[in-house]
Amino acid sequence: MNKLEMVFDKLTRNKNIHECVAYIENSKGDILLDKCYGNKNSDSQIVLASITKLYTTACILALYDEKKLSLDDKIAKYLDEDILTGLHVYKGKEYSFELTISDLLFQVSGLPDYFLEGKANIYKRSINEDFAYDVDDYVTFTKQLKPHFKPRGKSRAHYADINFDLLGKILENICDTDLDKVYDKYIYTPLNLKNTYLAYARDIPVPPIMYKEKRLKRDKLTASFGASGGAISTPKELLVFIKGFFEGKLFSKSIFNQLSDHKKLQLSYGPIHYAGGYMRIKAGIPFGRKVEIVGHSGSTGSFAYYLPEKKVYIVGDINQFSNPALGLRSTIRLALNI
């Protein structure tokens, strides 16, 4: 048994993990780990949750390549006035019409996160029931919360799903079609992905999400998230995507020079920094080895990261909604043993 298998087996002894999968491959296509536990394997459908933001980012950058948008464009160019009015009012001044695509992509808009913030936030409600919302609802929820700072007004970024909900709306408006078709044109077809889709787009049950020992069916909610968290895929296809994302198969690799600036997220996100549409984490053993990984995690415990030092891709799913940080911690442990 190699080190990676030992790390994976240790993960499965965590009382909160009932099923999980890890799939690791290097840039040459050599499989370093393909391990599963419980009801998951590398061909199983998994809820990507916020990893979906990478797919939205890829489409934004593909349109940038085609000169159909600029990252410096104000979002008011693509969104109706009624969506924006009152969205970002900070200390009595409205900044809604000053927001740019870059502000959303880098999570520096200052907008609050309806998913975790407020007494009636989506996360708390979703533990007990399934329900459906749409982007207009998410805009309304956001307007009821207070922004944290004016756009680009702090040294920190602030993670908020609404940033990517709005980017999804912009994609639909520019391409004049629904988001799954945008993904199809710029991601599924170029990478030949057959089992990746937005939950709303196919009449297929969403894979159950574990909350502690409880198995939740959240078909309506997952289908509601769209650009910020509504994608379904398999570990094998997720790895094809993350390779395509970081190897320049979906948009010009030179764009990464414009995406590399990063800021630390709010304290609750620990060591995570946010760059242009993706997470960046440096972590490791105290006084020992450190690793840097880039990619994204999801609230269901899903993970998709690239380890530039080793040119290795790590994807998988812990499937534990009560402790989504398990996915990132698992990635770090695996990365340290490659």
Secondary structure, DSSP 8 states (H G I E B T S, - for coil): --HHHHHHHHHTTSTT-SSEEEEEEETT--EEEEEEETT--TTS-EE-GGGHHHHHHHHHHHHHHTTS--TTSBGGGTS-HHHHTTS-EETTEE-GGG-BHHHHHTT-S----TTTSSTT-HHHHHTT------HHHHHHHHHTS--SSSTT-SSS----HHHHHHHHHHHHHHHTS-HHHHHIIIIIHHHT-SS-EEGGGS-S----EEETTEEE--HHHHHHHGGGT-EEE-HHHHHHHHHHHHTTSSS-GGGHHHH---EE--GGGTTEEE-SSSEEEEEE-TTS-EEEEEEEE-TTSEEEEEETTTTEEEEEE---TT-THHHHHHHHHHHHT-
